[in-house]
């Protein structure tokens, strides 16, 4: 079955065409349309062999952007499909499903309305995700449309993990609580680890680390998320590329007063000017920071240290939450490709049975691998993630389980 995966943001549309079925997915093409909102944008598409096709197109809105993606896919030069009709399903990445969605769902009018209601929790994401859905529904009415939520996997968290210690009625009124994100990625790490170990996921206690531009960790018991580091929004928890992660809320209030910052300006400061970039003043890119730190740059070094220390603190916390774990798993651009970061995170954790094999850690760049030293009690793995493949897999699963109806 050919599934088109769409990730629609405010100024771009990422897409991937995936041949899916029975856990054996294959990327046929992937691409990017940007900037949406421009009359002179770029549509690009890359094939697995490395062939890249780029066109200049008008991208005034999501409808034109998705149409441009489909036109590119049927171009004889690109040649991946003959006709749009071949696309049987569309998997939509939806950022926030609130407490309403525990799993991927077939899109209907009611589902779209419920996602729109969650927009108050993710005003920068859900409206664009939905606009992409309506655009693709009009272009591909024959396809089944499935929403796959970043938040769904974490809906299994117990109240003690998702409740903020703020006035309870106020939180209930505005649905303020921890939701968590990167759910498809955390779920994939747990399921893949179980597959690699040949054991049911229901028997396992795992700590998963998704370290990309956005970073989050998850405590997983029996295949279910029991705690995660991101909160009501993706700002909380670990240090990220440009997001602060945990900060004393009182410090934020003081800064707003001292600098005369509006909530909108503070939001930008916390989400776009903080994290690795904020500490180092150099870059949000871990590669660049590792290079600067190796040349003796103190701010780059500090940024990496704060980043790794925060992960270690969460690791300790989740160790207590789970009463021990049998594996720690890394994924994401940093988790998969930065042995130095993994080494710093895992150093001095012998008490938890964590010891890396240095050679294996160095060799594990962008590939699935067990990094643990021989005899170490706790496994440490790299399990690469691929968001588009996972969305296609979850969409396929939802269709198989839920029948094939469209809105
Ligand atoms: P996103 O969250 O946007 O999907 P990625 O998962 O691609 O981001 O992760 C991006 C991060 O991964 C950047 O900080 C980048 O520097 C880092 N990264 C990618 N390759 C390497 C590498 N070889 N060494 C260190 N960091 C890397």
Boltz pocket constraint, residues with backbone or C-beta under 6 A from the ligand:
constraints:
  - pocket:
      binder: B
      contacts: [[A, 211], [A, 212], [A, 213], [A, 214], [A, 241], [A, 284], [A, 285], [A, 286], [A, 287], [A, 288], [A, 290], [A, 332], [A, 333], [A, 334], [A, 337], [A, 338]]
      max_distance: 6.0
